[in-house]
Structures are given as structure tokens and as C-alpha cells.
Amino acid sequence: MVSGYAGKILRVDLTAQSISTEQLGEDDLRRFIGGSGLGSKIVYSELDPDIHPLSPENLLVFMTGPLTGTASPSSGRYCVCTKSPLTGLWAEAHAAGYWGPELKFAGFDGVILEGRAESPLYLSIVDGQADLRDASKLWGRDTYTTETLLREELKDESLKVASIGQAGERGVLFASIMNDYGRAAGRCGVGAVMGSKNLKAIAVRGTRLKVIPAAKDSMLNEFLRRIYVTIRSYPTTQIYASYGTDGIMSMMHEYGDVPIKYFTRGSWPQGIEKISGEAMAKTILKRQWACYRCLIACGRQVIIQGSGPDREGAGPEYETCASLGALCLNSDLNVIAAGNDLCNRYGIDTISAGSVIAFAMECYEKGLISTKDTGGLALDWGDGEVIIKLLNQIGLNQGFGAVLAKGVRSAAAEIGGSAQDFALHVKGLEMPMHDPRAFKGLGLQYATSHRGACHLRGLVYHVEQGERIPDLGIHKRYQRLTTEDKAFPVIALQNWHDVLDSLIMCKFAMLPPASVLSILNMVTGWEMTLQELLRVGERTYNLKRVFNLECGATRDDDTLPKRFLKEPLDEGGSRGEIVDLEPMLSDYYRLRGWDADGIPTSQKLEELGLNKLVAV
């Protein structure tokens, strides 16, 4: 078997309660690598695009990559691939921590789950042995309690657990899968799919390995010793190390990028100062936290106040500080930390959670809903008590929270009136916490992302801040407030990030593509070229596009909410700006080799070697 891989995937039929193993073929590995690349091949090959996402017919695929669990930096990640109950399209969610490496140590590169159990179960994987066990005593428990109880039941404090909370059990459409007491496979509702299968958790343990060996171990270790300097020298990683991902809050506010009052204000300096990474470091920070093989340690452990005695827990990331903070006009860092803790325990995506709450506050402000609709709650901007109450309702899928638990697209349809005009999403996935009016290429990235609005499908705003990536052909500086020539860097970065999500390597490592290629070749023993590696990313991106088209997506879905297309802000770093999307989109389709409707041509599919997999 190729070095870097365990060589096997576990297949679990929950309906029949049967477990089998499948060998990985090297041809698939070289064409799709692993992670979401190989996950897309499995989902596309096996899944009827017309199935309901919460039906037993949906697949839930957990995948690692060849770098997961190796000595490679920032290699502690795994991904989950499925059809999204929130969008009805391609879904992938990624999580860091230690669960992914532990699955490899236990002997498997991935797990394919199909069917639905009659009663709650959990899956135990220990040193190559897998068993389905009764989870009735765990059902109804939050993710933290579930992880603790499984460690007690299996008598192993080193056990790693990926689980759902009450949100996944009760069908919240943006429920997440949680591991390591606060790491989230957060987006697209993968937790709801897991809950629909009556699967509470996957507990993994491998005692025979502490690191996955590489084909060229000594060469890799020497290379890594030198590359660590590069990782530590990158300005963004220094910010993350010092202040966590929330360390970018003040800088992004200057660009007009931070979403304030549901993307309707461009400036809020007094509030931003209170919810920044620097403020966290001065007030509630307890210590840093690092994932497997990570030099950056961007994770925060904080003191959480409220709902009982003070306790230590996972600190909020930038996206959470913005979604439960600036987006809702809430400047109370303690409320954000407590809200983040609730989301982690219930298993809720904090981006979508903050988005639906801010949406509801705007609906309330505009008179589209009243206290009669909300069960007596006055949804005033910035009210921390209301935010916490709504998070509890969403997590339990109760009260007015049951309306919001469907996501902004469905909630707007239920509320009616003008609500759909400002229900901010792309393809049904709520907006991340970066304003595309501040970075025009980001608007194109959002519109064309295969899972809906997603800042992680390229991070193009790094290039729009001046970063150059010669390995990807990005040699010049791209101005952030223009639409000129944005299609090329967006495509290049989307393809590259699909490579990273296949390997799997954390994007915060910020390594040049040539260095990542060297690491892959040293781990596997391959002699892959950069061109071949980049082709993997393009192949994967196109396959996910075809999956979406077969699920019913069209060119009309490659768009942005009206707020970004027609409503400029009157203050801040992106004052007066809107996104002129159509010219960028036409260039994007042309450079992608897609037709005018955004459909990959038969020539492009053949060029990528997808013509035998995809019906041309």
C-alpha cells in the first residue's frame, strides 16, 4: 500500500448493522488523493442525486488524507461529505483536532455510513476492529457529555470521539459534528444527516501508532525542520498564534469586511474593540490550544461565564465572534463565549446560528414578526440574553427556534413578506463573516463555491490584500475593490484549496504549493509534479460541480444576495461599493472551460479524465 495511507475504508450499513472493509486503489488515490477529493468520487459514484438528504439512502462519508496523522505540519484534520439537508447540494465539512489522526492510527482512511439504524447506535473503532453498540443512554446528551461518557464506558481517556448533540438528533438543518470538546465539522448540516441515521458518535482509538510513517522519513523530517521557519514567519500565522483567528477582527474592520448589523453597517469601532482577539487575550483567555502537529496553536481556551459556575471551554473563533457579535450588534464577549459553548455542546454551526438570529432581528425591526411569533421575545439588536435564549431554542429545535433551525432561506419563506429580500445566503448556505463588497473576488468565490457561500473555498481575499502565489500563476497584485481579472485567481485558489482539502492540510499553515507537493511526495514516495497535483484540484472541483447540477442547481444559483449586488454601505472601508458579479462570472465560466450556463463541457470532462465517471 502507498505510504501515508492506512489502505482501508470501513463501510457500515446501519440498517443491516453490518460492517465490512474495502481496499483503496492507487489509481483513485493519485486521481483524487483523499479527503474531500476521494469523498466526492465516492458520493458521486454511489449516490442518487434525487434522494432526500435525511433519507436512509444518503451517504455520510468521513475521510482523512495521506498527510493526516503524519509528521506533516497542521495535519490533524478530517472531512465529512454528503448531500446537504440545508442546501440540497454538495456538502462537505472539515474539522481539526485529533480525531482524524486517531482514525488513521486505528487502521482506516475513512468510514462510509449508509442506511438508518432502528434505534440509537454508536460506532467503536479500536485497532482495526469495528463494532456497533447501543447508544440509547447517550441519546439526548450534548457532545461534551457524550465524549466523556464514551471514554468512561470504553475505559480509555485517550479515546477520540466525533459526535452529534441534540441539534443533530432533532434535525436542525445546520447541525454540526463535534470532536475534541469544541472542534467542529460545522457547515452544511452534516450533523443532521448523522442524526437522521440514528448514529450518535464514532469513537476511535489506535494504540499501535503515534505517527503515520512516511516513505522517506529522514528526508521529510529534515525538510520539515527547515519549513517550520516559513510557517512561523508568515504574518497571519503570527497573528493567529498571538490572538487566535479573532486576531484579524480589527484589521478586517478597517477594510469594511466585518459584517455589522447583518451587513447593513460599515463601521462599529467601539464594538469591534470589545470583541477582538486582543480583547479576548486581556479578559477571558485561559490558554492556547493546538491541534495535532500544529505549530500555530490558534485555538483558545477561555473562561465561560453564565449558565452556572464559571468554567473553562473552547474559545470562539473569528467567525463566531463576528456572527454572534458584530452581525447581531452584540459587543459582549462573555455572551459570545457562552453562545459558542452552547453551539459546541448542542452541535450547531456558529456561522449559520448567528446568521439566522441576525436575520430574525432584522425581521423584528422591520415589523415582519412580533412577540406573538417569537413566544414573547423582543428580538432587539445586541440583546445578549435574547441571543442565548434563541441558541437554546435552535439547539432543541423548539419554539421560534424551530423556524430558525431550518436556515435563513426556509425561515424567510415561512415568515413571508419582504423577508426573502434580505435572507442572506448562497445556494441555501448562510454567508460567512466577510463582506464581498470589501473584496470583489470574494463575491465571485461565494457565488461559485460548490457548497454555497464559503470563504474557505479559496481565501481569495488574501490575494486581494496583496499576497502573491507564483506556484499558482498569481504574480501580480489584485486590487480588492475592482472586478478586473478576478476570475483567474479565484479559479486557481479554488482548485488549490480542493487539493489542500484532499491531502488534508490546514490552510493556516500557509505553505507554498511547491513545498506542499514536496511533503506529499516524501510521505507517499510518489514523484508527482505540481501540474499533476493542481489537476487533482481542478478534477475534484469539476466533479462537485457536476454533482450539484445533477441535484438541480443552475447558473441562476451562482449569484449573491441583493444586499451585496445593489445596496452599498454609507460608511467604512468598503463605503459606496457593490459587487458587479456578471462580468466576473462570464470570465469565470470561460476560463473554467464551462459553457454559458455554467456546465462543464464534454471536452473539459475528458481533459480531466472524468468522462468515464460522468455521463457526457
GUSEMI-928280 format. One line per field, with one value per residue (C-alpha): residue in three letters; x, y, z. Coordinates in Angstrom, 1 decimal. Layout:
! GUSEMI-928280
residuo (ALA,...)
x (X,...)
y (Y,...)
z (Z,...)
END
This chain:
! GUSEMI-928280
residuo (MET,VAL,SER,GLY,TYR,ALA,GLY,LYS,ILE,LEU,ARG,VAL,ASP,LEU,THR,ALA,GLN,SER,ILE,SER,THR,GLU,GLN,LEU,GLY,GLU,ASP,ASP,LEU,ARG,ARG,PHE,ILE,GLY,GLY,SER,GLY,LEU,GLY,SER,LYS,ILE,VAL,TYR,SER,GLU,LEU,ASP,PRO,ASP,ILE,HIS,PRO,LEU,SER,PRO,GLU,ASN,LEU,LEU,VAL,PHE,MET,THR,GLY,PRO,LEU,THR,GLY,THR,ALA,SER,PRO,SER,SER,GLY,ARG,TYR,CYS,VAL,CYS,THR,LYS,SER,PRO,LEU,THR,GLY,LEU,TRP,ALA,GLU,ALA,HIS,ALA,ALA,GLY,TYR,TRP,GLY,PRO,GLU,LEU,LYS,PHE,ALA,GLY,PHE,ASP,GLY,VAL,ILE,LEU,GLU,GLY,ARG,ALA,GLU,SER,PRO,LEU,TYR,LEU,SER,ILE,VAL,ASP,GLY,GLN,ALA,ASP,LEU,ARG,ASP,ALA,SER,LYS,LEU,TRP,GLY,ARG,ASP,THR,TYR,THR,THR,GLU,THR,LEU,LEU,ARG,GLU,GLU,LEU,LYS,ASP,GLU,SER,LEU,LYS,VAL,ALA,SER,ILE,GLY,GLN,ALA,GLY,GLU,ARG,GLY,VAL,LEU,PHE,ALA,SER,ILE,MET,ASN,ASP,TYR,GLY,ARG,ALA,ALA,GLY,ARG,CYS,GLY,VAL,GLY,ALA,VAL,MET,GLY,SER,LYS,ASN,LEU,LYS,ALA,ILE,ALA,VAL,ARG,GLY,THR,ARG,LEU,LYS,VAL,ILE,PRO,ALA,ALA,LYS,ASP,SER,MET,LEU,ASN,GLU,PHE,LEU,ARG,ARG,ILE,TYR,VAL,THR,ILE,ARG,SER,TYR,PRO,THR,THR,GLN,ILE,TYR,ALA,SER,TYR,GLY,THR,ASP,GLY,ILE,MET,SER,MET,MET,HIS,GLU,TYR,GLY,ASP,VAL,PRO,ILE,LYS,TYR,PHE,THR,ARG,GLY,SER,TRP,PRO,GLN,GLY,ILE,GLU,LYS,ILE,SER,GLY,GLU,ALA,MET,ALA,LYS,THR,ILE,LEU,LYS,ARG,GLN,TRP,ALA,CYS,TYR,ARG,CYS,LEU,ILE,ALA,CYS,GLY,ARG,GLN,VAL,ILE,ILE,GLN,GLY,SER,GLY,PRO,ASP,ARG,GLU,GLY,ALA,GLY,PRO,GLU,TYR,GLU,THR,CYS,ALA,SER,LEU,GLY,ALA,LEU,CYS,LEU,ASN,SER,ASP,LEU,ASN,VAL,ILE,ALA,ALA,GLY,ASN,ASP,LEU,CYS,ASN,ARG,TYR,GLY,ILE,ASP,THR,ILE,SER,ALA,GLY,SER,VAL,ILE,ALA,PHE,ALA,MET,GLU,CYS,TYR,GLU,LYS,GLY,LEU,ILE,SER,THR,LYS,ASP,THR,GLY,GLY,LEU,ALA,LEU,ASP,TRP,GLY,ASP,GLY,GLU,VAL,ILE,ILE,LYS,LEU,LEU,ASN,GLN,ILE,GLY,LEU,ASN,GLN,GLY,PHE,GLY,ALA,VAL,LEU,ALA,LYS,GLY,VAL,ARG,SER,ALA,ALA,ALA,GLU,ILE,GLY,GLY,SER,ALA,GLN,ASP,PHE,ALA,LEU,HIS,VAL,LYS,GLY,LEU,GLU,MET,PRO,MET,HIS,ASP,PRO,ARG,ALA,PHE,LYS,GLY,LEU,GLY,LEU,GLN,TYR,ALA,THR,SER,HIS,ARG,GLY,ALA,CYS,HIS,LEU,ARG,GLY,LEU,VAL,TYR,HIS,VAL,GLU,GLN,GLY,GLU,ARG,ILE,PRO,ASP,LEU,GLY,ILE,HIS,LYS,ARG,TYR,GLN,ARG,LEU,THR,THR,GLU,ASP,LYS,ALA,PHE,PRO,VAL,ILE,ALA,LEU,GLN,ASN,TRP,HIS,ASP,VAL,LEU,ASP,SER,LEU,ILE,MET,CYS,LYS,PHE,ALA,MET,LEU,PRO,PRO,ALA,SER,VAL,LEU,SER,ILE,LEU,ASN,MET,VAL,THR,GLY,TRP,GLU,MET,THR,LEU,GLN,GLU,LEU,LEU,ARG,VAL,GLY,GLU,ARG,THR,TYR,ASN,LEU,LYS,ARG,VAL,PHE,ASN,LEU,GLU,CYS,GLY,ALA,THR,ARG,ASP,ASP,ASP,THR,LEU,PRO,LYS,ARG,PHE,LEU,LYS,GLU,PRO,LEU,ASP,GLU,GLY,GLY,SER,ARG,GLY,GLU,ILE,VAL,ASP,LEU,GLU,PRO,MET,LEU,SER,ASP,TYR,TYR,ARG,LEU,ARG,GLY,TRP,ASP,ALA,ASP,GLY,ILE,PRO,THR,SER,GLN,LYS,LEU,GLU,GLU,LEU,GLY,LEU,ASN,LYS,LEU,VAL,ALA,VAL)
x (0.0,1.1,2.8,0.8,-2.4,-3.9,-5.1,-8.6,-12.1,-14.7,-18.2,-21.1,-24.7,-26.7,-29.9,-28.5,-26.0,-23.2,-19.6,-17.1,-13.8,-12.7,-9.2,-8.1,-6.9,-3.8,-5.4,-8.1,-5.5,-3.5,-6.5,-8.4,-5.7,-8.1,-10.2,-13.0,-11.4,-11.9,-15.1,-16.5,-15.7,-17.4,-20.5,-20.9,-20.4,-22.8,-25.5,-28.7,-28.8,-32.6,-32.6,-33.7,-30.7,-32.3,-33.4,-31.6,-30.3,-28.0,-24.3,-22.3,-18.6,-15.8,-12.4,-8.8,-6.0,-2.4,-1.0,-3.4,-1.6,1.9,4.7,3.5,2.6,-1.1,-2.2,-4.8,-7.9,-10.7,-13.7,-17.3,-19.0,-22.7,-25.7,-26.7,-30.1,-29.7,-28.9,-29.9,-26.5,-22.9,-21.9,-18.5,-17.4,-13.9,-12.7,-9.4,-8.2,-7.1,-10.0,-8.7,-5.2,-6.7,-8.8,-5.7,-3.9,-6.9,-6.3,-8.7,-8.5,-12.3,-15.7,-18.7,-22.1,-25.3,-28.8,-30.6,-30.5,-33.7,-32.5,-29.6,-26.1,-22.5,-19.6,-16.5,-13.2,-10.2,-7.0,-8.7,-11.8,-15.2,-18.4,-21.9,-23.1,-26.2,-26.3,-29.7,-28.1,-26.3,-29.2,-30.3,-26.9,-24.7,-21.5,-19.2,-21.1,-21.2,-17.4,-16.8,-19.3,-17.8,-14.3,-15.7,-17.6,-14.7,-12.2,-9.8,-9.0,-7.2,-10.3,-11.2,-14.9,-16.9,-20.5,-23.7,-25.6,-29.3,-29.3,-28.3,-30.7,-33.6,-32.9,-31.6,-30.6,-27.2,-26.3,-22.6,-20.4,-18.1,-14.9,-12.2,-14.6,-15.1,-13.7,-16.5,-17.2,-19.6,-21.2,-23.9,-25.9,-23.7,-24.8,-28.4,-27.6,-25.8,-28.8,-31.2,-29.2,-29.6,-25.9,-24.8,-21.0,-17.9,-15.3,-11.8,-8.5,-5.3,-2.7,0.0,1.0,1.7,2.5,1.9,5.3,6.4,8.1,11.1,11.0,14.5,14.2,10.8,12.0,14.9,12.6,10.1,12.8,13.5,10.0,8.8,10.6,8.4,5.3,6.2,7.4,4.1,2.4,-1.1,0.1,1.9,-1.4,-3.2,-0.6,-0.8,-4.5,-6.3,-8.2,-10.1,-6.8,-7.9,-11.1,-9.7,-7.8,-10.7,-12.9,-10.7,-11.3,-15.0,-15.1,-16.6,-20.4,-22.1,-25.8,-26.4,-24.2,-26.0,-23.3,-19.7,-18.2,-18.5,-15.2,-16.3,-18.0,-15.1,-12.6,-14.6,-14.9,-11.4,-8.7,-6.7,-9.8,-10.1,-6.4,-6.9,-10.1,-11.3,-8.4,-7.1,-4.5,-3.8,-4.8,-3.1,-4.4,-2.3,1.2,0.4,3.0,0.5,-1.9,-4.6,-7.2,-8.2,-9.3,-11.4,-13.3,-17.0,-19.4,-23.2,-25.5,-23.9,-20.5,-17.6,-15.9,-13.1,-14.0,-13.2,-12.9,-14.7,-13.0,-13.2,-16.3,-18.1,-17.1,-18.4,-21.6,-22.7,-21.1,-20.9,-23.6,-26.1,-24.6,-23.6,-20.3,-20.4,-17.5,-18.9,-22.2,-20.2,-18.1,-21.2,-23.1,-20.1,-20.1,-23.8,-23.3,-20.4,-22.5,-25.7,-23.7,-24.6,-22.7,-22.0,-21.9,-25.4,-26.7,-25.5,-26.9,-30.4,-30.5,-29.4,-31.9,-34.7,-33.6,-33.9,-37.3,-38.4,-37.1,-39.0,-42.2,-42.4,-42.6,-43.6,-43.5,-46.6,-44.4,-41.3,-43.0,-42.7,-39.1,-38.3,-35.6,-33.7,-30.3,-27.4,-29.5,-27.2,-30.0,-32.1,-29.1,-28.6,-32.3,-32.6,-29.5,-31.1,-34.3,-32.4,-30.4,-33.5,-35.5,-38.2,-40.3,-39.4,-36.0,-37.7,-38.3,-34.7,-33.4,-34.4,-31.9,-32.5,-33.8,-36.6,-37.2,-37.7,-40.2,-42.1,-42.1,-43.1,-43.4,-40.1,-38.1,-36.7,-35.1,-32.6,-32.3,-28.5,-27.3,-25.8,-27.4,-29.1,-25.9,-25.7,-23.0,-19.6,-18.4,-16.6,-18.4,-17.9,-18.3,-14.9,-13.2,-14.9,-13.1,-14.6,-18.0,-17.2,-15.8,-19.0,-21.2,-19.4,-18.5,-19.7,-21.2,-22.7,-21.4,-17.9,-14.8,-12.7,-13.2,-10.1,-9.5,-9.1,-9.2,-5.6,-4.6,-6.7,-4.7,-1.5,-0.3,1.3,1.5,3.8,3.3,-0.4,0.5,-0.6,2.2,0.6,-1.3,-5.1,-6.9,-9.7,-12.3,-12.2,-13.6,-10.9,-9.2,-10.7,-11.7,-8.2,-7.1,-10.5,-10.2,-6.6,-7.3,-10.5,-8.6,-5.7,-7.9,-9.6,-6.1,-5.5,-8.8,-7.9,-4.4,-5.7,-3.6,-4.9,-4.9,-3.5,-0.1,0.2,2.8,3.7,2.2,5.7,6.5,3.2,4.0,7.4,5.8,3.3,5.9,8.1,5.2,3.9,7.0,5.4,7.1,4.0,4.5,2.9,0.9,-0.5,-1.3,-3.1,-5.1,-6.4,-7.9,-9.5,-10.8,-12.4,-13.9,-15.5,-16.9,-18.5,-20.0,-21.5,-23.0,-24.7,-26.0,-27.5,-29.1,-30.8,-28.5,-28.4,-26.5,-29.2,-27.8,-24.4,-25.3,-25.2,-28.0,-29.4,-27.8,-24.3,-25.4,-27.4,-27.1,-23.8,-22.8,-22.5,-19.5,-16.4,-13.6,-16.0,-18.2,-20.2,-19.2,-21.4,-20.4,-20.7,-20.9,-22.0,-18.8,-16.7,-19.0,-18.8,-15.0,-15.0,-17.1,-14.9,-11.7,-13.1,-14.0,-17.7,-20.5,-22.5,-24.9,-22.0,-22.0,-18.6,-18.1,-17.5,-14.1,-13.3,-14.5,-12.5,-9.4,-9.8,-10.3,-13.9,-15.6,-15.8,-17.3,-19.6,-22.2,-21.2)
y (0.0,3.6,5.1,7.7,5.7,3.1,1.5,0.6,2.2,1.0,0.6,0.5,-0.4,0.9,-0.7,-4.2,-3.4,-4.9,-3.8,-4.5,-3.2,-2.1,-1.6,1.6,1.5,3.5,4.8,6.5,7.8,9.5,10.9,12.1,11.9,11.5,13.8,15.6,14.7,11.0,11.7,13.4,10.4,8.1,10.2,10.9,7.3,5.9,8.5,9.1,12.9,12.9,11.3,13.3,14.3,13.0,9.7,6.4,6.4,9.3,8.5,10.1,9.8,10.5,10.9,11.6,12.3,11.0,13.7,13.2,11.7,12.0,14.2,16.9,20.2,21.0,17.5,16.8,17.3,15.1,15.9,14.8,14.5,14.0,15.7,18.7,18.9,22.7,23.3,20.1,20.2,19.0,19.1,19.0,20.0,19.9,19.6,19.8,18.4,14.8,12.6,12.4,11.1,8.7,7.1,6.5,5.1,2.8,1.4,3.2,6.2,6.7,5.5,5.2,5.2,4.2,3.3,4.1,2.2,1.3,2.7,4.9,3.4,4.5,3.0,1.9,1.5,0.3,-1.1,-2.2,-3.7,-2.0,-2.6,-1.0,-0.5,0.7,4.5,4.8,6.2,8.8,10.0,13.4,14.2,17.1,16.4,17.1,14.7,12.1,12.3,12.0,9.1,7.1,7.5,6.1,3.3,2.2,2.8,4.9,8.5,8.7,7.8,10.3,10.9,12.6,13.0,15.0,16.8,17.4,19.6,16.7,14.4,16.8,17.6,21.2,21.7,23.3,20.9,20.0,17.1,17.8,16.3,17.1,19.2,22.1,21.3,21.3,19.9,22.7,23.7,22.3,20.3,17.1,16.6,16.4,13.7,11.8,12.2,11.0,7.8,7.3,7.4,9.3,9.0,7.4,6.6,5.8,4.6,3.3,2.1,0.8,4.1,7.6,8.9,7.5,6.7,8.3,6.7,9.0,9.7,11.1,13.4,14.5,15.3,17.4,19.2,20.0,21.3,23.9,24.6,25.3,28.7,29.6,28.7,30.8,33.8,34.3,37.5,35.9,32.8,35.1,36.9,33.6,32.4,35.5,36.2,33.3,33.7,36.6,38.5,39.6,41.3,44.9,44.7,43.3,46.0,48.6,47.0,47.2,43.4,42.6,42.2,44.6,44.6,41.8,43.5,46.9,49.0,49.5,50.8,50.0,50.8,50.8,47.4,45.8,46.8,44.8,41.6,41.4,38.9,41.4,41.9,38.2,37.9,40.6,39.3,35.7,33.9,31.0,29.4,28.4,25.1,23.3,20.6,17.6,18.6,22.3,25.0,27.8,26.9,29.3,27.5,29.4,28.0,30.7,31.2,31.0,32.8,32.3,29.3,28.1,28.5,29.8,27.0,26.6,25.8,26.2,29.9,31.5,31.8,35.0,33.7,33.1,36.5,38.1,36.0,36.1,39.6,42.2,40.6,40.9,44.2,42.4,43.7,41.4,39.0,36.9,36.4,35.3,32.8,31.4,31.2,29.5,27.0,26.3,25.7,23.3,21.3,21.2,20.7,23.8,25.7,29.1,30.9,29.8,30.2,33.9,34.5,33.2,35.2,38.4,37.8,37.4,40.6,42.5,40.8,42.0,45.5,45.8,44.5,41.2,39.3,40.3,39.0,36.9,35.0,34.7,33.4,36.8,37.5,41.1,40.5,43.7,44.2,43.5,41.8,39.1,37.4,37.0,35.5,32.9,32.1,31.7,29.4,27.2,27.1,26.4,23.6,21.9,22.7,24.3,27.4,30.2,28.5,25.7,28.2,29.4,25.9,25.4,28.1,31.6,30.5,28.4,30.7,33.6,31.6,30.8,34.4,35.8,39.4,41.0,38.6,36.8,40.1,40.1,36.4,36.3,33.0,31.5,28.2,28.0,28.2,31.3,33.9,33.7,36.7,38.5,41.2,40.7,44.4,44.8,42.1,41.7,38.5,37.0,37.8,35.6,32.9,32.9,32.7,29.8,27.8,24.2,24.1,27.6,30.8,29.8,31.8,28.7,27.7,29.8,32.6,34.9,38.0,37.1,37.8,40.9,42.1,41.8,38.2,36.6,32.9,32.2,28.5,29.1,31.7,34.6,37.0,40.5,42.5,42.4,45.4,44.5,47.0,46.2,43.3,43.3,39.9,38.3,35.0,33.7,33.9,32.7,29.6,29.0,29.2,27.2,24.4,24.7,24.6,21.5,20.0,21.0,19.6,16.3,15.9,17.1,20.1,23.0,26.2,28.2,26.6,29.0,26.8,27.4,24.8,23.5,22.9,21.0,18.9,18.0,16.9,14.8,13.1,12.4,10.9,8.7,8.0,9.4,11.6,13.7,17.1,20.3,20.3,16.8,17.9,21.0,18.9,16.9,20.0,21.0,17.5,17.5,20.9,19.9,16.7,18.5,21.0,18.1,16.7,20.0,20.2,16.7,17.8,20.6,23.6,26.1,29.2,31.2,29.8,31.3,34.6,36.8,38.3,41.6,43.3,42.9,43.5,46.7,48.1,50.0,50.9,54.5,54.2,52.2,50.7,49.5,52.6,53.0,49.6,46.9,43.7,43.7,40.0,39.1,40.2,38.2,35.2,35.1,35.3,32.5,30.1,30.8,30.1,27.1,25.5,25.6,26.7,29.8,28.0,27.0,23.4,21.7,20.9,17.3,18.4,19.7,16.5,14.4,16.5,15.9,12.2,12.4,11.2,7.6,8.6,11.4,10.8,13.3)
z (0.0,-0.6,2.4,4.2,3.8,6.1,2.9,4.0,4.3,6.7,5.2,7.7,6.8,9.7,8.5,8.4,11.2,9.0,8.8,6.0,4.8,1.4,0.0,-1.6,-5.2,-6.1,-9.3,-7.2,-4.8,-7.5,-9.2,-6.0,-3.3,-0.3,1.9,0.1,-3.3,-2.7,-0.8,-3.9,-6.0,-3.6,-3.2,-6.9,-7.8,-5.3,-4.5,-6.5,-6.7,-6.3,-2.8,0.2,2.3,5.5,4.0,4.7,1.1,1.8,2.4,5.2,4.3,6.9,5.1,6.1,3.6,3.1,5.3,8.2,11.2,9.6,10.8,8.3,9.9,10.6,9.5,12.2,10.0,8.6,6.5,6.2,2.7,2.0,0.4,2.4,4.1,4.3,0.6,-1.2,-2.9,-2.3,1.4,3.0,6.4,7.9,11.5,13.1,16.4,17.0,15.7,12.1,13.0,15.5,12.8,10.8,13.8,14.3,10.8,8.4,6.0,6.1,7.1,4.7,6.5,4.8,5.9,9.2,12.4,14.1,17.4,18.5,18.0,18.2,16.2,18.1,16.1,18.1,16.5,13.3,15.0,14.5,16.4,16.5,20.1,21.8,22.3,23.9,27.1,25.1,23.1,24.3,25.7,24.5,22.6,25.6,27.9,25.1,24.7,28.4,28.9,26.0,27.4,30.7,29.0,26.9,29.8,27.7,28.4,25.1,23.1,20.4,19.7,16.9,17.9,17.5,20.1,20.5,17.3,15.1,16.8,16.3,12.7,12.9,9.3,10.2,12.9,13.1,14.1,17.1,18.3,20.9,23.1,20.7,17.2,14.6,11.2,11.1,7.9,5.6,8.2,8.3,11.9,10.8,8.4,11.1,13.4,10.7,10.7,14.4,14.8,17.9,17.7,16.3,18.9,17.6,19.2,17.7,20.2,17.8,16.1,17.3,13.8,10.3,8.7,5.5,2.6,3.1,6.8,7.3,4.3,5.4,8.9,7.6,5.2,7.9,10.3,7.7,6.6,10.2,9.9,6.9,8.8,11.8,9.7,7.9,9.3,9.5,11.4,13.9,14.5,14.9,17.3,19.4,19.4,17.7,14.5,16.1,15.9,12.4,13.7,13.9,10.6,8.7,10.2,8.6,5.2,5.7,5.7,9.1,8.8,11.2,11.9,9.4,6.7,6.9,8.7,7.6,10.8,14.5,16.1,19.8,19.4,17.4,20.0,22.6,20.6,19.1,19.7,21.7,24.0,24.4,25.4,28.0,29.6,29.2,27.7,29.8,27.5,23.9,22.3,19.4,17.1,16.1,14.7,14.8,15.4,15.4,18.2,17.1,19.4,22.5,25.9,27.7,30.9,30.2,32.4,32.6,32.9,36.2,37.7,35.6,33.5,31.0,27.4,23.8,22.8,19.9,16.5,14.4,12.5,15.8,17.3,14.2,13.8,17.4,17.9,15.2,13.0,15.8,17.1,20.3,21.9,25.0,24.7,27.6,25.7,22.6,24.6,26.3,23.0,21.3,24.2,23.7,20.0,20.6,23.1,21.0,17.8,15.9,13.1,14.7,11.4,10.4,14.0,14.2,10.7,11.4,14.7,13.0,10.2,12.8,14.5,11.2,10.6,14.0,13.4,10.1,11.7,9.8,13.0,16.5,20.0,19.1,16.7,18.9,22.1,23.8,22.9,21.8,19.2,19.8,18.2,20.6,23.3,24.6,26.7,23.6,21.6,24.3,24.5,20.8,20.7,23.3,21.2,18.0,19.6,20.8,17.7,19.8,19.9,17.4,17.3,15.2,12.5,12.5,12.7,9.1,7.9,6.6,3.2,4.6,7.6,5.1,3.1,6.3,7.6,4.1,3.1,2.2,4.4,1.3,0.1,2.9,3.7,3.1,1.7,-1.5,-2.6,0.8,2.9,5.1,4.5,6.2,8.1,5.3,3.2,-0.6,-1.1,0.5,-1.7,-5.1,-5.9,-2.7,-4.2,-7.2,-4.9,-2.8,-6.0,-7.5,-4.3,-4.6,-1.1,-1.1,0.5,1.7,2.5,2.7,-0.9,-1.8,0.7,-2.3,-0.1,0.9,-2.7,-2.8,0.2,-1.9,-1.4,-4.5,-5.1,-8.1,-7.9,-8.9,-11.5,-9.2,-9.8,-9.7,-7.1,-7.4,-6.2,-3.8,-4.9,-8.6,-10.6,-13.2,-13.8,-10.7,-12.4,-12.7,-9.1,-7.8,-10.0,-9.1,-5.4,-5.5,-7.2,-4.8,-1.8,-3.1,-3.1,0.5,1.5,-0.2,1.4,4.2,5.4,7.4,5.3,8.1,7.5,4.5,2.8,-0.9,-3.2,-4.2,-0.6,0.0,-3.1,-1.7,1.6,-0.3,-2.4,0.6,2.5,-0.3,-2.3,-5.4,-7.9,-8.7,-10.5,-9.4,-12.6,-11.8,-8.2,-9.4,-11.9,-8.9,-7.5,-10.8,-11.3,-7.9,-8.3,-11.5,-10.2,-7.3,-9.8,-11.8,-8.7,-7.9,-11.5,-11.2,-7.9,-9.8,-9.4,-12.4,-13.4,-11.5,-8.3,-9.0,-7.5,-4.4,-2.2,-3.4,-0.4,-2.0,-5.6,-5.1,-1.6,-0.9,2.7,3.6,5.9,6.5,4.4,1.6,1.6,-1.7,-3.1,-4.6,-6.4,-10.2,-10.5,-14.0,-15.9,-13.4,-13.7,-17.5,-17.4,-14.7,-16.9,-19.9,-18.0,-16.3,-19.7,-18.9,-21.2,-20.9,-18.4,-16.1,-17.3,-17.7,-21.4,-22.6,-23.7,-20.2,-18.6,-21.0,-20.4,-16.6,-17.1,-15.8,-19.0,-17.8,-14.4,-15.6,-18.3,-21.0)
END
